[in-house]
Amino acid sequence: MGELIAELMPLLTDGFVRRWHVARVRRRLAAGKPARLPCSARSDRPGWQHRYTNGRLDVTPGAAAVTFRARGARPLELPTGGTFHEPEPDTWHSQDWAATGYQPPGGGRQVYLQLDSRYLPALHLALVGPDFRTA
């Protein structure tokens, strides 16, 4: 019985914990404080991984770039002020995870981001531009 409970606990508590974290991220960004968005990223840009790598986006309101950090890799800067596009066609889709393509300003190759769908509005606001709180 204990093993069954141990298997069910992550399933039952993940939704609550993630909902709490999403609300916390939104509050921090609205207050002008830095926040971290858990996500996976992939790009053919120089220095980026060509496969999805789990990490986080460090977002600081008013900054000209967000930073993607992954374990064992150097931090990668992603400029704000770009546009969003449809995800790549081979990306796996899930009800809970959203994939989106982000085209940084100035051209270059797209960056593909996957994250829990509840973080998607915060991601869009964070990458709109340096002063996303006015959007």
C-alpha positions in Angstrom: 0.0 0.0 0.0 2.9 2.3 0.8 4.4 1.9 -2.6 1.1 2.8 -4.3 0.8 6.0 -2.2 4.5 6.8 -3.1 3.7 6.5 -6.8 0.5 8.6 -6.6 2.0 11.5 -4.5 3.8 13.2 -7.4 0.8 12.9 -9.6 -1.5 14.4 -7.0 0.7 17.2 -5.8 2.4 18.3 -9.0 -0.6 20.3 -10.2 -0.9 22.3 -7.0 2.9 23.0 -6.7 3.1 24.1 -10.4 0.0 26.3 -10.1 1.6 27.9 -7.0 4.9 28.5 -8.8 3.2 30.0 -11.9 1.3 32.5 -9.7 4.5 33.3 -7.9 6.3 34.0 -11.2 3.5 36.3 -12.4 3.5 38.2 -9.1 7.3 38.6 -9.2 7.3 39.8 -12.8 4.4 42.2 -12.2 6.4 43.7 -9.2 9.5 44.2 -11.3 11.5 41.4 -9.7 13.5 38.7 -11.5 11.9 35.3 -12.0 12.9 31.8 -13.3 10.8 30.0 -15.9 11.5 26.2 -16.1 11.7 25.2 -19.8 13.5 23.3 -22.5 15.2 25.0 -25.4 16.7 24.1 -28.7 18.2 26.1 -31.6 20.6 25.9 -34.5 22.1 29.2 -33.4 25.8 29.1 -32.6 26.5 28.0 -29.0 23.0 26.5 -28.5 22.2 22.7 -28.3 20.7 21.1 -31.4 18.4 19.0 -29.2 16.0 20.0 -26.4 17.9 20.7 -23.2 16.2 21.1 -19.9 16.9 24.3 -18.0 15.4 27.6 -17.1 15.0 31.1 -18.4 16.2 33.8 -16.0 14.0 36.8 -16.7 14.7 40.3 -15.3 12.2 43.0 -16.0 13.6 45.8 -18.0 16.6 43.8 -19.3 17.4 43.7 -23.0 17.8 39.9 -22.8 16.8 36.8 -20.9 19.3 34.1 -20.0 18.8 30.4 -20.6 20.7 28.3 -18.1 21.2 24.5 -18.2 23.3 22.3 -16.0 26.7 21.6 -17.5 26.4 24.4 -20.2 27.3 28.0 -20.3 24.5 30.6 -20.0 23.0 31.7 -23.3 21.6 35.1 -23.9 18.3 35.5 -25.8 17.5 39.1 -26.8 14.0 40.4 -26.1 11.8 42.2 -28.6 11.4 39.4 -31.1 8.4 37.6 -32.5 6.7 34.3 -31.8 6.0 31.7 -34.5 4.5 28.3 -34.7 6.5 25.5 -33.2 8.5 23.1 -35.4 6.3 20.4 -36.9 8.2 17.5 -35.4 7.8 18.8 -31.9 5.9 16.5 -29.6 2.7 18.0 -28.2 1.0 17.4 -24.9 -2.0 19.0 -23.2 0.3 20.2 -20.4 3.3 21.3 -22.4 3.4 24.0 -25.0 6.1 24.5 -27.7 6.7 27.9 -29.4 9.2 29.3 -31.8 10.8 32.6 -31.0 12.6 34.7 -33.6 15.0 37.1 -31.9 15.3 40.6 -33.3 17.9 41.1 -36.0 17.3 37.8 -37.8 19.2 34.6 -37.3 17.8 31.2 -36.5 14.8 30.6 -34.3 14.9 29.3 -30.8 12.3 26.7 -29.9 11.1 26.7 -26.3 8.9 24.1 -24.6 7.4 24.7 -21.2 4.3 24.0 -19.1 1.4 25.7 -20.8 0.6 27.7 -17.7 3.9 29.6 -18.1 3.2 30.5 -21.7 1.6 34.0 -21.0 4.6 34.9 -18.7 7.0 33.8 -21.4 5.3 35.9 -24.1 5.3 38.9 -21.8 8.9 38.4 -20.8 10.2 38.3 -24.4 8.0 41.1 -25.8 10.5 43.8 -24.9 12.5 45.6 -22.2 9.4 47.1 -20.6 6.9 44.3 -20.7 5.0 45.4 -17.6 3.3 48.1 -19.7 2.0 45.6 -22.2 
